[in-house]
Amino acid sequence: MLNEVIFFDTMRQGLWIAVLVSAPILVIALVAGVSIGLVQALTSIQEMTLTFVPKLAAIVLVFWLTMGFMTQTLVSFFQSRIIPLVIGG
């Protein structure tokens, strides 16, 4: 029973960390996609590269800006939760 509780609690924390780490990129992709789609609808321009290139640039920029936060979050999760479970602590 105790092992199941530890397993499910670790899975819950891991999923929450995944949400925290991926949220900035997903939010900026959504905002960029909607805004570019709105501009395309207003100007009647239907060019595929017009949606792809700015969205990719925004995602890369946000990834570069939040890389430290993502790394720090994942490392602290592994050091505080995963490694003690692996070594049996």
MONOR-V358277 format. One record per backbone hydrogen bond with DSSP energy under -1.0 kcal/mol. NH is the residue of the N-H (numbers start at 1). CO is the residue of the C=O. E is the energy in kcal/mol with one decimal. If there is no record, write none. Layout:
NH_CO_E + NH_CO_E
This chain:
5_1_-1.8 + 6_2_-2.2 + 7_3_-2.4 + 8_4_-2.7 + 9_5_-2.3 + 10_6_-2.2 + 11_7_-2.4 + 12_8_-2.3 + 13_9_-2.3 + 14_10_-2.4 + 15_11_-2.4 + 16_12_-2.0 + 17_13_-2.3 + 18_14_-2.1 + 19_15_-2.0 + 20_16_-2.5 + 21_17_-2.6 + 22_18_-2.1 + 23_19_-1.7 + 26_22_-2.3 + 27_23_-2.7 + 28_24_-2.1 + 29_25_-2.1 + 30_26_-2.1 + 31_27_-2.7 + 32_28_-2.6 + 33_29_-2.3 + 34_30_-2.5 + 35_31_-2.5 + 36_32_-2.4 + 37_33_-2.2 + 38_34_-2.3 + 39_35_-2.2 + 40_36_-2.5 + 41_37_-2.4 + 42_38_-2.3 + 43_39_-2.1 + 44_40_-1.3 + 52_48_-1.7 + 53_49_-1.9 + 55_51_-1.1 + 56_52_-2.5 + 57_53_-2.5 + 58_54_-2.4 + 59_55_-2.3 + 60_56_-2.5 + 61_57_-2.3 + 62_58_-2.4 + 63_59_-2.5 + 64_60_-2.3 + 65_61_-2.2 + 66_62_-2.3 + 70_66_-2.5 + 71_67_-2.6 + 72_68_-2.7 + 73_69_-2.4 + 74_70_-2.4 + 75_71_-2.7 + 76_72_-2.2 + 77_73_-1.9 + 78_74_-2.4 + 79_75_-2.7 + 80_76_-2.3 + 81_77_-2.2 + 82_77_-1.2 + 83_78_-2.9 + 85_81_-1.1 + 86_82_-2.1 + 87_83_-2.5 + 89_84_-3.3
